[in-house]
């Protein structure tokens, strides 16, 4: 039983480290593209990154976020 637990923990650790390394490599590439690109390229990259992180059209439909964290919705 303990062998299975140890194997499971080792697997979770390896997967976690792999995800951190993957994210670091992606962010390194994004930063290099931002540094090398024009202003339009930086905007385009930022929009794609925001969309990939969960922003984008769905977040815009909810309305702008206020400093207090409240979402402002237009009146019907």
PDB file of N, CA, C and O in Angstrom:
ATOM      1  N   UNK A   1       0.824  -1.194   0.000  1.00  0.00           N
ATOM      2  CA  UNK A   1       0.000   0.000   0.000  1.00  0.00           C
ATOM      3  C   UNK A   1       0.869   1.258   0.000  1.00  0.00           C
ATOM      4  O   UNK A   1       0.592   2.207  -0.735  1.00  0.00           O
ATOM      5  N   UNK A   2       1.908   1.265   0.817  1.00  0.00           N
ATOM      6  CA  UNK A   2       2.763   2.433   0.908  1.00  0.00           C
ATOM      7  C   UNK A   2       3.523   2.638  -0.405  1.00  0.00           C
ATOM      8  O   UNK A   2       3.805   3.772  -0.791  1.00  0.00           O
ATOM      9  N   UNK A   3       3.851   1.546  -1.085  1.00  0.00           N
ATOM     10  CA  UNK A   3       4.545   1.656  -2.362  1.00  0.00           C
ATOM     11  C   UNK A   3       3.669   2.386  -3.390  1.00  0.00           C
ATOM     12  O   UNK A   3       4.173   3.191  -4.173  1.00  0.00           O
ATOM     13  N   UNK A   4       2.364   2.106  -3.387  1.00  0.00           N
ATOM     14  CA  UNK A   4       1.450   2.771  -4.313  1.00  0.00           C
ATOM     15  C   UNK A   4       1.334   4.257  -3.983  1.00  0.00           C
ATOM     16  O   UNK A   4       1.266   5.098  -4.880  1.00  0.00           O
ATOM     17  N   UNK A   5       1.312   4.569  -2.698  1.00  0.00           N
ATOM     18  CA  UNK A   5       1.227   5.961  -2.280  1.00  0.00           C
ATOM     19  C   UNK A   5       2.480   6.724  -2.693  1.00  0.00           C
ATOM     20  O   UNK A   5       2.394   7.846  -3.193  1.00  0.00           O
ATOM     21  N   UNK A   6       3.631   6.120  -2.485  1.00  0.00           N
ATOM     22  CA  UNK A   6       4.899   6.745  -2.871  1.00  0.00           C
ATOM     23  C   UNK A   6       4.957   6.942  -4.382  1.00  0.00           C
ATOM     24  O   UNK A   6       5.399   7.989  -4.855  1.00  0.00           O
ATOM     25  N   UNK A   7       4.516   5.953  -5.134  1.00  0.00           N
ATOM     26  CA  UNK A   7       4.509   6.054  -6.590  1.00  0.00           C
ATOM     27  C   UNK A   7       3.563   7.171  -7.040  1.00  0.00           C
ATOM     28  O   UNK A   7       3.889   7.942  -7.944  1.00  0.00           O
ATOM     29  N   UNK A   8       2.404   7.252  -6.412  1.00  0.00           N
ATOM     30  CA  UNK A   8       1.449   8.306  -6.747  1.00  0.00           C
ATOM     31  C   UNK A   8       1.993   9.684  -6.455  1.00  0.00           C
ATOM     32  O   UNK A   8       1.843  10.599  -7.264  1.00  0.00           O
ATOM     33  N   UNK A   9       2.627   9.841  -5.301  1.00  0.00           N
ATOM     34  CA  UNK A   9       3.216  11.142  -4.950  1.00  0.00           C
ATOM     35  C   UNK A   9       4.342  11.519  -5.911  1.00  0.00           C
ATOM     36  O   UNK A   9       4.473  12.681  -6.295  1.00  0.00           O
ATOM     37  N   UNK A  10       5.148  10.536  -6.296  1.00  0.00           N
ATOM     38  CA  UNK A  10       6.233  10.796  -7.242  1.00  0.00           C
ATOM     39  C   UNK A  10       5.665  11.236  -8.591  1.00  0.00           C
ATOM     40  O   UNK A  10       6.193  12.150  -9.224  1.00  0.00           O
ATOM     41  N   UNK A  11       4.592  10.587  -9.026  1.00  0.00           N
ATOM     42  CA  UNK A  11       3.967  10.946 -10.295  1.00  0.00           C
ATOM     43  C   UNK A  11       3.405  12.360 -10.248  1.00  0.00           C
ATOM     44  O   UNK A  11       3.595  13.133 -11.187  1.00  0.00           O
ATOM     45  N   UNK A  12       2.718  12.704  -9.170  1.00  0.00           N
ATOM     46  CA  UNK A  12       2.151  14.050  -9.027  1.00  0.00           C
ATOM     47  C   UNK A  12       3.271  15.088  -9.002  1.00  0.00           C
ATOM     48  O   UNK A  12       3.130  16.158  -9.596  1.00  0.00           O
ATOM     49  N   UNK A  13       4.356  14.795  -8.339  1.00  0.00           N
ATOM     50  CA  UNK A  13       5.491  15.721  -8.271  1.00  0.00           C
ATOM     51  C   UNK A  13       6.093  15.940  -9.652  1.00  0.00           C
ATOM     52  O   UNK A  13       6.362  17.075 -10.045  1.00  0.00           O
ATOM     53  N   UNK A  14       6.304  14.852 -10.387  1.00  0.00           N
ATOM     54  CA  UNK A  14       6.886  14.961 -11.732  1.00  0.00           C
ATOM     55  C   UNK A  14       5.968  15.769 -12.641  1.00  0.00           C
ATOM     56  O   UNK A  14       6.434  16.627 -13.391  1.00  0.00           O
ATOM     57  N   UNK A  15       4.664  15.501 -12.578  1.00  0.00           N
ATOM     58  CA  UNK A  15       3.719  16.245 -13.408  1.00  0.00           C
ATOM     59  C   UNK A  15       3.688  17.728 -13.025  1.00  0.00           C
ATOM     60  O   UNK A  15       3.594  18.590 -13.899  1.00  0.00           O
ATOM     61  N   UNK A  16       3.765  18.024 -11.743  1.00  0.00           N
ATOM     62  CA  UNK A  16       3.780  19.414 -11.295  1.00  0.00           C
ATOM     63  C   UNK A  16       5.019  20.149 -11.770  1.00  0.00           C
ATOM     64  O   UNK A  16       4.928  21.287 -12.230  1.00  0.00           O
ATOM     65  N   UNK A  17       6.169  19.515 -11.663  1.00  0.00           N
ATOM     66  CA  UNK A  17       7.413  20.127 -12.118  1.00  0.00           C
ATOM     67  C   UNK A  17       7.374  20.323 -13.630  1.00  0.00           C
ATOM     68  O   UNK A  17       7.823  21.355 -14.129  1.00  0.00           O
ATOM     69  N   UNK A  18       6.842  19.347 -14.364  1.00  0.00           N
ATOM     70  CA  UNK A  18       6.752  19.465 -15.817  1.00  0.00           C
ATOM     71  C   UNK A  18       5.869  20.649 -16.211  1.00  0.00           C
ATOM     72  O   UNK A  18       6.177  21.360 -17.167  1.00  0.00           O
ATOM     73  N   UNK A  19       4.777  20.863 -15.481  1.00  0.00           N
ATOM     74  CA  UNK A  19       3.886  21.989 -15.780  1.00  0.00           C
ATOM     75  C   UNK A  19       4.583  23.318 -15.510  1.00  0.00           C
ATOM     76  O   UNK A  19       4.454  24.254 -16.299  1.00  0.00           O
ATOM     77  N   UNK A  20       5.311  23.411 -14.418  1.00  0.00           N
ATOM     78  CA  UNK A  20       6.033  24.645 -14.091  1.00  0.00           C
ATOM     79  C   UNK A  20       7.074  24.947 -15.163  1.00  0.00           C
ATOM     80  O   UNK A  20       7.213  26.092 -15.591  1.00  0.00           O
ATOM     81  N   UNK A  21       7.803  23.929 -15.595  1.00  0.00           N
ATOM     82  CA  UNK A  21       8.826  24.123 -16.631  1.00  0.00           C
ATOM     83  C   UNK A  21       8.177  24.549 -17.942  1.00  0.00           C
ATOM     84  O   UNK A  21       8.675  25.450 -18.617  1.00  0.00           O
ATOM     85  N   UNK A  22       7.060  23.901 -18.309  1.00  0.00           N
ATOM     86  CA  UNK A  22       6.353  24.257 -19.538  1.00  0.00           C
ATOM     87  C   UNK A  22       5.877  25.706 -19.484  1.00  0.00           C
ATOM     88  O   UNK A  22       6.054  26.455 -20.444  1.00  0.00           O
ATOM     89  N   UNK A  23       5.275  26.101 -18.365  1.00  0.00           N
ATOM     90  CA  UNK A  23       4.789  27.475 -18.226  1.00  0.00           C
ATOM     91  C   UNK A  23       5.941  28.477 -18.296  1.00  0.00           C
ATOM     92  O   UNK A  23       5.805  29.539 -18.904  1.00  0.00           O
ATOM     93  N   UNK A  24       7.067  28.145 -17.680  1.00  0.00           N
ATOM     94  CA  UNK A  24       8.225  29.028 -17.711  1.00  0.00           C
ATOM     95  C   UNK A  24       8.733  29.202 -19.144  1.00  0.00           C
ATOM     96  O   UNK A  24       9.069  30.312 -19.554  1.00  0.00           O
ATOM     97  N   UNK A  25       8.788  28.105 -19.904  1.00  0.00           N
ATOM     98  CA  UNK A  25       9.241  28.194 -21.291  1.00  0.00           C
ATOM     99  C   UNK A  25       8.285  29.028 -22.140  1.00  0.00           C
ATOM    100  O   UNK A  25       8.722  29.819 -22.976  1.00  0.00           O
ATOM    101  N   UNK A  26       6.983  28.852 -21.926  1.00  0.00           N
ATOM    102  CA  UNK A  26       5.995  29.642 -22.667  1.00  0.00           C
ATOM    103  C   UNK A  26       6.153  31.122 -22.345  1.00  0.00           C
ATOM    104  O   UNK A  26       6.172  31.955 -23.251  1.00  0.00           O
ATOM    105  N   UNK A  27       6.267  31.454 -21.066  1.00  0.00           N
ATOM    106  CA  UNK A  27       6.405  32.857 -20.678  1.00  0.00           C
ATOM    107  C   UNK A  27       7.702  33.465 -21.195  1.00  0.00           C
ATOM    108  O   UNK A  27       7.743  34.650 -21.525  1.00  0.00           O
ATOM    109  N   UNK A  28       8.749  32.672 -21.267  1.00  0.00           N
ATOM    110  CA  UNK A  28      10.016  33.154 -21.810  1.00  0.00           C
ATOM    111  C   UNK A  28       9.858  33.507 -23.289  1.00  0.00           C
ATOM    112  O   UNK A  28      10.383  34.519 -23.753  1.00  0.00           O
ATOM    113  N   UNK A  29       9.128  32.659 -24.025  1.00  0.00           N
ATOM    114  CA  UNK A  29       8.891  32.934 -25.442  1.00  0.00           C
ATOM    115  C   UNK A  29       8.002  34.167 -25.623  1.00  0.00           C
ATOM    116  O   UNK A  29       8.238  34.976 -26.520  1.00  0.00           O
ATOM    117  N   UNK A  30       6.992  34.310 -24.781  1.00  0.00           N
ATOM    118  CA  UNK A  30       6.107  35.470 -24.860  1.00  0.00           C
ATOM    119  C   UNK A  30       6.892  36.742 -24.586  1.00  0.00           C
ATOM    120  O   UNK A  30       6.726  37.742 -25.285  1.00  0.00           O
ATOM    121  N   UNK A  31       7.743  36.707 -23.573  1.00  0.00           N
ATOM    122  CA  UNK A  31       8.538  37.893 -23.250  1.00  0.00           C
ATOM    123  C   UNK A  31       9.485  38.260 -24.389  1.00  0.00           C
ATOM    124  O   UNK A  31       9.644  39.439 -24.704  1.00  0.00           O
ATOM    125  N   UNK A  32      10.115  37.262 -25.008  1.00  0.00           N
ATOM    126  CA  UNK A  32      11.010  37.528 -26.132  1.00  0.00           C
ATOM    127  C   UNK A  32      10.236  38.129 -27.307  1.00  0.00           C
ATOM    128  O   UNK A  32      10.724  39.042 -27.974  1.00  0.00           O
ATOM    129  N   UNK A  33       9.026  37.615 -27.560  1.00  0.00           N
ATOM    130  CA  UNK A  33       8.211  38.148 -28.653  1.00  0.00           C
ATOM    131  C   UNK A  33       7.772  39.575 -28.346  1.00  0.00           C
ATOM    132  O   UNK A  33       7.740  40.420 -29.241  1.00  0.00           O
ATOM    133  N   UNK A  34       7.435  39.846 -27.094  1.00  0.00           N
ATOM    134  CA  UNK A  34       7.016  41.198 -26.708  1.00  0.00           C
ATOM    135  C   UNK A  34       8.182  42.186 -26.864  1.00  0.00           C
ATOM    136  O   UNK A  34       7.998  43.304 -27.346  1.00  0.00           O
ATOM    137  N   UNK A  35       9.361  41.765 -26.457  1.00  0.00           N
ATOM    138  CA  UNK A  35      10.527  42.646 -26.539  1.00  0.00           C
ATOM    139  C   UNK A  35      10.922  42.931 -27.988  1.00  0.00           C
ATOM    140  O   UNK A  35      11.383  44.028 -28.302  1.00  0.00           O
ATOM    141  N   UNK A  36      10.743  41.945 -28.870  1.00  0.00           N
ATOM    142  CA  UNK A  36      11.182  42.083 -30.256  1.00  0.00           C
ATOM    143  C   UNK A  36      10.109  42.692 -31.158  1.00  0.00           C
ATOM    144  O   UNK A  36      10.421  43.133 -32.264  1.00  0.00           O
ATOM    145  N   UNK A  37       8.867  42.726 -30.713  1.00  0.00           N
ATOM    146  CA  UNK A  37       7.779  43.151 -31.584  1.00  0.00           C
ATOM    147  C   UNK A  37       7.505  44.639 -31.560  1.00  0.00           C
ATOM    148  O   UNK A  37       8.011  45.384 -30.721  1.00  0.00           O
ATOM    149  N   UNK A  38       6.684  45.041 -32.514  1.00  0.00           N
ATOM    150  CA  UNK A  38       6.239  46.433 -32.577  1.00  0.00           C
ATOM    151  C   UNK A  38       5.107  46.641 -31.577  1.00  0.00           C
ATOM    152  O   UNK A  38       4.698  45.706 -30.889  1.00  0.00           O
ATOM    153  N   UNK A  39       4.610  47.857 -31.502  1.00  0.00           N
ATOM    154  CA  UNK A  39       3.509  48.152 -30.580  1.00  0.00           C
ATOM    155  C   UNK A  39       2.277  47.324 -30.933  1.00  0.00           C
ATOM    156  O   UNK A  39       1.597  46.809 -30.045  1.00  0.00           O
ATOM    157  N   UNK A  40       1.987  47.195 -32.231  1.00  0.00           N
ATOM    158  CA  UNK A  40       0.832  46.397 -32.649  1.00  0.00           C
ATOM    159  C   UNK A  40       1.021  44.931 -32.283  1.00  0.00           C
ATOM    160  O   UNK A  40       0.080  44.262 -31.855  1.00  0.00           O
ATOM    161  N   UNK A  41       2.253  44.434 -32.457  1.00  0.00           N
ATOM    162  CA  UNK A  41       2.543  43.043 -32.096  1.00  0.00           C
ATOM    163  C   UNK A  41       2.328  42.818 -30.602  1.00  0.00           C
ATOM    164  O   UNK A  41       1.774  41.794 -30.202  1.00  0.00           O
ATOM    165  N   UNK A  42       2.764  43.769 -29.777  1.00  0.00           N
ATOM    166  CA  UNK A  42       2.603  43.624 -28.334  1.00  0.00           C
ATOM    167  C   UNK A  42       1.133  43.602 -27.939  1.00  0.00           C
ATOM    168  O   UNK A  42       0.733  42.839 -27.060  1.00  0.00           O
ATOM    169  N   UNK A  43       0.332  44.436 -28.587  1.00  0.00           N
ATOM    170  CA  UNK A  43      -1.107  44.438 -28.301  1.00  0.00           C
ATOM    171  C   UNK A  43      -1.720  43.104 -28.706  1.00  0.00           C
ATOM    172  O   UNK A  43      -2.496  42.514 -27.955  1.00  0.00           O
ATOM    173  N   UNK A  44      -1.367  42.637 -29.893  1.00  0.00           N
ATOM    174  CA  UNK A  44      -1.899  41.367 -30.392  1.00  0.00           C
ATOM    175  C   UNK A  44      -1.493  40.210 -29.478  1.00  0.00           C
ATOM    176  O   UNK A  44      -2.317  39.352 -29.161  1.00  0.00           O
ATOM    177  N   UNK A  45      -0.241  40.184 -29.057  1.00  0.00           N
ATOM    178  CA  UNK A  45       0.235  39.125 -28.162  1.00  0.00           C
ATOM    179  C   UNK A  45      -0.487  39.210 -26.817  1.00  0.00           C
ATOM    180  O   UNK A  45      -0.898  38.191 -26.262  1.00  0.00           O
ATOM    181  N   UNK A  46      -0.639  40.426 -26.298  1.00  0.00           N
ATOM    182  CA  UNK A  46      -1.335  40.604 -25.023  1.00  0.00           C
ATOM    183  C   UNK A  46      -2.777  40.141 -25.089  1.00  0.00           C
ATOM    184  O   UNK A  46      -3.281  39.532 -24.146  1.00  0.00           O
ATOM    185  N   UNK A  47      -3.448  40.429 -26.207  1.00  0.00           N
ATOM    186  CA  UNK A  47      -4.839  40.000 -26.358  1.00  0.00           C
ATOM    187  C   UNK A  47      -4.939  38.478 -26.434  1.00  0.00           C
ATOM    188  O   UNK A  47      -5.829  37.881 -25.829  1.00  0.00           O
ATOM    189  N   UNK A  48      -4.035  37.858 -27.172  1.00  0.00           N
ATOM    190  CA  UNK A  48      -4.055  36.394 -27.273  1.00  0.00           C
ATOM    191  C   UNK A  48      -3.720  35.750 -25.934  1.00  0.00           C
ATOM    192  O   UNK A  48      -4.292  34.720 -25.576  1.00  0.00           O
ATOM    193  N   UNK A  49      -2.799  36.351 -25.199  1.00  0.00           N
ATOM    194  CA  UNK A  49      -2.437  35.822 -23.892  1.00  0.00           C
ATOM    195  C   UNK A  49      -3.601  35.954 -22.914  1.00  0.00           C
ATOM    196  O   UNK A  49      -3.886  35.025 -22.157  1.00  0.00           O
ATOM    197  N   UNK A  50      -4.273  37.101 -22.927  1.00  0.00           N
ATOM    198  CA  UNK A  50      -5.434  37.294 -22.057  1.00  0.00           C
ATOM    199  C   UNK A  50      -6.535  36.296 -22.396  1.00  0.00           C
ATOM    200  O   UNK A  50      -7.188  35.758 -21.502  1.00  0.00           O
ATOM    201  N   UNK A  51      -6.738  36.049 -23.684  1.00  0.00           N
ATOM    202  CA  UNK A  51      -7.744  35.085 -24.112  1.00  0.00           C
ATOM    203  C   UNK A  51      -7.376  33.679 -23.636  1.00  0.00           C
ATOM    204  O   UNK A  51      -8.237  32.925 -23.182  1.00  0.00           O
ATOM    205  N   UNK A  52      -6.109  33.340 -23.743  1.00  0.00           N
ATOM    206  CA  UNK A  52      -5.658  32.012 -23.320  1.00  0.00           C
ATOM    207  C   UNK A  52      -5.772  31.836 -21.810  1.00  0.00           C
ATOM    208  O   UNK A  52      -5.971  30.721 -21.328  1.00  0.00           O
ATOM    209  N   UNK A  53      -5.647  32.930 -21.065  1.00  0.00           N
ATOM    210  CA  UNK A  53      -5.728  32.860 -19.610  1.00  0.00           C
ATOM    211  C   UNK A  53      -7.148  33.019 -19.083  1.00  0.00           C
ATOM    212  O   UNK A  53      -7.358  33.078 -17.872  1.00  0.00           O
ATOM    213  N   UNK A  54      -8.119  33.089 -19.983  1.00  0.00           N
ATOM    214  CA  UNK A  54      -9.508  33.151 -19.553  1.00  0.00           C
ATOM    215  C   UNK A  54     -10.169  34.488 -19.738  1.00  0.00           C
ATOM    216  O   UNK A  54     -11.336  34.642 -19.380  1.00  0.00           O
ATOM    217  N   UNK A  55      -9.477  35.457 -20.279  1.00  0.00           N
ATOM    218  CA  UNK A  55     -10.091  36.742 -20.566  1.00  0.00           C
ATOM    219  C   UNK A  55     -10.698  36.705 -21.954  1.00  0.00           C
ATOM    220  O   UNK A  55     -10.988  35.628 -22.475  1.00  0.00           O
ATOM    221  N   UNK A  56     -10.890  37.841 -22.546  1.00  0.00           N
ATOM    222  CA  UNK A  56     -11.392  37.874 -23.910  1.00  0.00           C
ATOM    223  C   UNK A  56     -12.877  38.150 -23.987  1.00  0.00           C
ATOM    224  O   UNK A  56     -13.436  38.791 -23.098  1.00  0.00           O
ATOM    225  N   UNK A  57     -13.527  37.673 -25.045  1.00  0.00           N
ATOM    226  CA  UNK A  57     -14.928  38.015 -25.286  1.00  0.00           C
ATOM    227  C   UNK A  57     -15.859  37.686 -24.117  1.00  0.00           C
ATOM    228  O   UNK A  57     -16.748  38.482 -23.816  1.00  0.00           O
ATOM    229  N   UNK A  58     -15.691  36.561 -23.461  1.00  0.00           N
ATOM    230  CA  UNK A  58     -16.571  36.194 -22.352  1.00  0.00           C
ATOM    231  C   UNK A  58     -16.394  37.166 -21.187  1.00  0.00           C
ATOM    232  O   UNK A  58     -17.373  37.560 -20.552  1.00  0.00           O
ATOM    233  N   UNK A  59     -15.171  37.547 -20.909  1.00  0.00           N
ATOM    234  CA  UNK A  59     -14.913  38.481 -19.809  1.00  0.00           C
ATOM    235  C   UNK A  59     -15.419  39.877 -20.167  1.00  0.00           C
ATOM    236  O   UNK A  59     -15.915  40.596 -19.300  1.00  0.00           O
ATOM    237  N   UNK A  60     -15.298  40.264 -21.438  1.00  0.00           N
ATOM    238  CA  UNK A  60     -15.765  41.578 -21.861  1.00  0.00           C
ATOM    239  C   UNK A  60     -17.280  41.668 -21.785  1.00  0.00           C
ATOM    240  O   UNK A  60     -17.819  42.739 -21.505  1.00  0.00           O
ATOM    241  N   UNK A  61     -17.978  40.564 -22.028  1.00  0.00           N
ATOM    242  CA  UNK A  61     -19.438  40.562 -21.997  1.00  0.00           C
ATOM    243  C   UNK A  61     -19.961  40.849 -20.594  1.00  0.00           C
ATOM    244  O   UNK A  61     -21.061  41.378 -20.437  1.00  0.00           O
ATOM    245  N   UNK A  62     -19.171  40.499 -19.568  1.00  0.00           N
ATOM    246  CA  UNK A  62     -19.595  40.726 -18.187  1.00  0.00           C
ATOM    247  C   UNK A  62     -19.536  42.208 -17.824  1.00  0.00           C
ATOM    248  O   UNK A  62     -20.188  42.638 -16.873  1.00  0.00           O
ATOM    249  N   UNK A  63     -18.776  42.973 -18.556  1.00  0.00           N
ATOM    250  CA  UNK A  63     -18.669  44.399 -18.286  1.00  0.00           C
ATOM    251  C   UNK A  63     -17.336  44.729 -17.643  1.00  0.00           C
ATOM    252  O   UNK A  63     -16.636  43.836 -17.166  1.00  0.00           O
ATOM    253  N   UNK A  64     -16.978  46.012 -17.626  1.00  0.00           N
ATOM    254  CA  UNK A  64     -15.688  46.398 -17.047  1.00  0.00           C
ATOM    255  C   UNK A  64     -15.663  46.182 -15.537  1.00  0.00           C
ATOM    256  O   UNK A  64     -16.678  46.321 -14.855  1.00  0.00           O
ATOM    257  N   UNK A  65     -14.500  45.843 -15.042  1.00  0.00           N
ATOM    258  CA  UNK A  65     -14.354  45.611 -13.611  1.00  0.00           C
ATOM    259  C   UNK A  65     -13.926  46.902 -12.934  1.00  0.00           C
ATOM    260  O   UNK A  65     -13.023  47.590 -13.411  1.00  0.00           O
ATOM    261  N   UNK A  66     -14.564  47.226 -11.838  1.00  0.00           N
ATOM    262  CA  UNK A  66     -14.250  48.426 -11.082  1.00  0.00           C
ATOM    263  C   UNK A  66     -13.122  48.121 -10.089  1.00  0.00           C
ATOM    264  O   UNK A  66     -12.863  46.956  -9.787  1.00  0.00           O
ATOM    265  N   UNK A  67     -12.451  49.161  -9.581  1.00  0.00           N
ATOM    266  CA  UNK A  67     -11.353  48.928  -8.642  1.00  0.00           C
ATOM    267  C   UNK A  67     -11.733  48.096  -7.422  1.00  0.00           C
ATOM    268  O   UNK A  67     -10.890  47.373  -6.892  1.00  0.00           O
ATOM    269  N   UNK A  68     -12.961  48.179  -6.971  1.00  0.00           N
ATOM    270  CA  UNK A  68     -13.403  47.409  -5.804  1.00  0.00           C
ATOM    271  C   UNK A  68     -13.718  45.969  -6.122  1.00  0.00           C
ATOM    272  O   UNK A  68     -14.104  45.217  -5.227  1.00  0.00           O
ATOM    273  N   UNK A  69     -13.567  45.558  -7.372  1.00  0.00           N
ATOM    274  CA  UNK A  69     -13.847  44.194  -7.775  1.00  0.00           C
ATOM    275  C   UNK A  69     -15.269  43.994  -8.246  1.00  0.00           C
ATOM    276  O   UNK A  69     -15.636  42.879  -8.619  1.00  0.00           O
ATOM    277  N   UNK A  70     -16.096  45.056  -8.241  1.00  0.00           N
ATOM    278  CA  UNK A  70     -17.465  44.937  -8.703  1.00  0.00           C
ATOM    279  C   UNK A  70     -17.521  45.009 -10.214  1.00  0.00           C
ATOM    280  O   UNK A  70     -16.782  45.773 -10.835  1.00  0.00           O
ATOM    281  N   UNK A  71     -18.391  44.219 -10.798  1.00  0.00           N
ATOM    282  CA  UNK A  71     -18.562  44.235 -12.245  1.00  0.00           C
ATOM    283  C   UNK A  71     -19.734  45.144 -12.576  1.00  0.00           C
ATOM    284  O   UNK A  71     -20.815  45.018 -12.000  1.00  0.00           O
ATOM    285  N   UNK A  72     -19.511  46.056 -13.503  1.00  0.00           N
ATOM    286  CA  UNK A  72     -20.558  46.984 -13.913  1.00  0.00           C
ATOM    287  C   UNK A  72     -21.263  46.401 -15.128  1.00  0.00           C
ATOM    288  O   UNK A  72     -20.628  46.105 -16.141  1.00  0.00           O
ATOM    289  N   UNK A  73     -22.578  46.238 -15.023  1.00  0.00           N
ATOM    290  CA  UNK A  73     -23.360  45.719 -16.135  1.00  0.00           C
ATOM    291  C   UNK A  73     -24.242  46.844 -16.677  1.00  0.00           C
ATOM    292  O   UNK A  73     -24.836  47.597 -15.905  1.00  0.00           O
ATOM    293  N   UNK A  74     -24.327  46.957 -18.013  1.00  0.00           N
ATOM    294  CA  UNK A  74     -25.190  48.008 -18.560  1.00  0.00           C
ATOM    295  C   UNK A  74     -26.655  47.749 -18.215  1.00  0.00           C
ATOM    296  O   UNK A  74     -27.076  46.600 -18.081  1.00  0.00           O
ATOM    297  N   UNK A  75     -27.430  48.831 -18.072  1.00  0.00           N
ATOM    298  CA  UNK A  75     -28.855  48.677 -17.782  1.00  0.00           C
ATOM    299  C   UNK A  75     -29.584  48.203 -19.016  1.00  0.00           C
ATOM    300  O   UNK A  75     -29.252  48.606 -20.130  1.00  0.00           O
ATOM    301  N   UNK A  76     -30.588  47.338 -18.827  1.00  0.00           N
ATOM    302  CA  UNK A  76     -31.341  46.846 -20.004  1.00  0.00           C
ATOM    303  C   UNK A  76     -32.214  47.912 -20.626  1.00  0.00           C
ATOM    304  O   UNK A  76     -32.900  47.650 -21.614  1.00  0.00           O
TER     305      UNK A  76
END
